[in-house]
């Protein structure tokens, strides 16, 4: 990613909260947050988390849908295109509504 990731993403919706509440997706985000200047392939993330590659595709699709991760296309040594992933934000924050809040 050429531009630095924005500092903070506020989690406001239920679908966003679901996306980050899964342990595998949270592990992926932690890896990406810990290495903001690097990008990782599906295989890299699968190996680091111990999740099968096919399942990692599923989890990354959910994170992409919520705009929490971005795709960076890199060239391999064999000159093939490979999708790699980076975090879109440097950190996440969510605020729980106060008890009795009529918006809940």
VOPAGU-2260 file (C-alpha; in pm, 1 decimal, decimal comma):
REM VOPAGU-2260
SITE   aa  ch    i         X         Y         Z
SITE  UNK   A    0       0,0       0,0       0,0
SITE  UNK   A    1     156,7     326,0    -105,6
SITE  UNK   A    2     -33,7     556,5     131,3
SITE  UNK   A    3     -17,2     497,5     505,9
SITE  UNK   A    4    -329,6     344,3     654,8
SITE  UNK   A    5    -566,8     587,4     827,2
SITE  UNK   A    6    -517,9     574,9    1201,7
SITE  UNK   A    7    -854,0     459,9    1333,0
SITE  UNK   A    8   -1170,1     289,1    1213,4
SITE  UNK   A    9   -1474,5     312,9    1435,4
SITE  UNK   A   10   -1682,4      -4,6    1425,2
SITE  UNK   A   11   -2041,4     109,6    1419,2
SITE  UNK   A   12   -2251,4    -161,0    1254,5
SITE  UNK   A   13   -2347,6    -512,6    1348,8
SITE  UNK   A   14   -2195,1    -660,4    1029,9
SITE  UNK   A   15   -1861,9    -491,6    1107,8
SITE  UNK   A   16   -1872,5    -621,6    1464,1
SITE  UNK   A   17   -1945,5    -973,4    1336,3
SITE  UNK   A   18   -1651,6    -947,6    1098,4
SITE  UNK   A   19   -1403,1    -867,7    1374,8
SITE  UNK   A   20   -1553,7   -1094,1    1641,8
SITE  UNK   A   21   -1441,9   -1418,1    1473,0
SITE  UNK   A   22   -1115,8   -1550,0    1619,8
SITE  UNK   A   23    -956,8   -1624,4    1280,5
SITE  UNK   A   24   -1043,5   -1283,3    1137,7
SITE  UNK   A   25    -923,0   -1113,8    1454,7
SITE  UNK   A   26    -594,0   -1306,3    1424,2
SITE  UNK   A   27    -560,2   -1192,7    1061,0
SITE  UNK   A   28    -622,5    -830,5    1157,7
SITE  UNK   A   29    -369,4    -857,9    1439,6
SITE  UNK   A   30    -105,0    -985,0    1196,8
SITE  UNK   A   31    -181,8    -705,3     951,5
SITE  UNK   A   32    -187,2    -437,1    1223,8
SITE  UNK   A   33     144,5    -561,8    1363,0
SITE  UNK   A   34     309,3    -536,0    1018,9
SITE  UNK   A   35     161,9    -221,9     856,8
SITE  UNK   A   36     437,8    -187,1     595,0
SITE  UNK   A   37     406,3    -547,4     474,7
SITE  UNK   A   38     149,2    -731,2     267,7
SITE  UNK   A   39      60,6   -1098,5     302,3
SITE  UNK   A   40     -68,1   -1360,2      60,3
SITE  UNK   A   41    -355,3   -1592,5     145,4
SITE  UNK   A   42    -101,1   -1870,3     191,5
SITE  UNK   A   43     110,6   -1655,5     428,5
SITE  UNK   A   44    -191,2   -1575,1     644,8
SITE  UNK   A   45    -313,3   -1936,2     638,6
SITE  UNK   A   46      26,0   -2062,2     756,8
SITE  UNK   A   47      52,1   -1800,9    1032,6
SITE  UNK   A   48    -295,7   -1877,9    1165,7
SITE  UNK   A   49    -303,5   -2254,9    1105,3
SITE  UNK   A   50    -616,5   -2225,8     891,7
SITE  UNK   A   51    -656,1   -2406,2     555,6
SITE  UNK   A   52    -604,5   -2182,0     251,3
SITE  UNK   A   53    -961,6   -2236,0     127,1
SITE  UNK   A   54   -1102,6   -2123,1     461,7
SITE  UNK   A   55    -867,7   -1822,2     467,2
SITE  UNK   A   56   -1020,0   -1707,8     134,9
SITE  UNK   A   57   -1361,0   -1707,8     305,0
SITE  UNK   A   58   -1239,8   -1501,5     601,8
SITE  UNK   A   59   -1056,7   -1249,7     381,5
SITE  UNK   A   60   -1369,3   -1204,2     168,6
SITE  UNK   A   61   -1563,4   -1102,3     479,1
SITE  UNK   A   62   -1290,2    -860,2     586,5
SITE  UNK   A   63   -1275,1    -712,7     234,2
SITE  UNK   A   64   -1654,3    -673,6     224,3
SITE  UNK   A   65   -1637,0    -465,6     543,1
SITE  UNK   A   66   -1342,5    -267,2     397,5
SITE  UNK   A   67   -1113,3    -373,5     681,1
SITE  UNK   A   68    -844,0    -515,6     452,5
SITE  UNK   A   69    -730,7    -414,2     106,5
SITE  UNK   A   70    -584,8    -609,1    -183,3
SITE  UNK   A   71    -243,7    -527,7    -324,5
SITE  UNK   A   72    -140,4    -711,0    -640,1
SITE  UNK   A   73     221,8    -819,7    -647,1
SITE  UNK   A   74     428,1   -1005,3    -905,5
SITE  UNK   A   75     583,5   -1336,7    -808,0
SITE  UNK   A   76     926,3   -1457,8    -916,0
SITE  UNK   A   77     750,2   -1642,3   -1200,3
SITE  UNK   A   78     592,2   -1309,0   -1305,7
SITE  UNK   A   79     244,3   -1419,3   -1200,5
SITE  UNK   A   80       1,6   -1187,5   -1028,8
SITE  UNK   A   81     -64,7   -1264,5    -664,2
SITE  UNK   A   82    -314,2   -1094,2    -437,1
SITE  UNK   A   83    -169,0    -978,0    -110,9
SITE  UNK   A   84    -351,6    -815,7     175,3
SITE  UNK   A   85    -291,5    -518,1     402,5
SITE  UNK   A   86    -497,5    -357,1     676,2
SITE  UNK   A   87    -693,2     -51,3     567,2
SITE  UNK   A   88    -663,0     102,8     914,2
SITE  UNK   A   89    -398,2     117,1    1184,5
SITE  UNK   A   90    -648,4      35,1    1462,2
SITE  UNK   A   91   -1013,6     -42,0    1527,5
SITE  UNK   A   92   -1242,6      95,6    1796,9
SITE  UNK   A   93   -1598,9      23,4    1888,3
SITE  UNK   A   94   -1818,2     194,0    2141,6
SITE  UNK   A   95   -2096,6       4,9    2311,5
SITE  UNK   A   96   -2416,6     203,9    2363,7
SITE  UNK   A   97   -2504,6     302,1    2718,6
SITE  UNK   A   98   -2757,9      84,6    2898,4
SITE  UNK   A   99   -3106,7     213,2    2835,4
SITE  UNK   A  100   -3004,5     394,9    2516,3
SITE  UNK   A  101   -3321,9     413,6    2303,5
SITE  UNK   A  102   -3111,8     353,6    1989,5
SITE  UNK   A  103   -3035,5      -4,2    2096,0
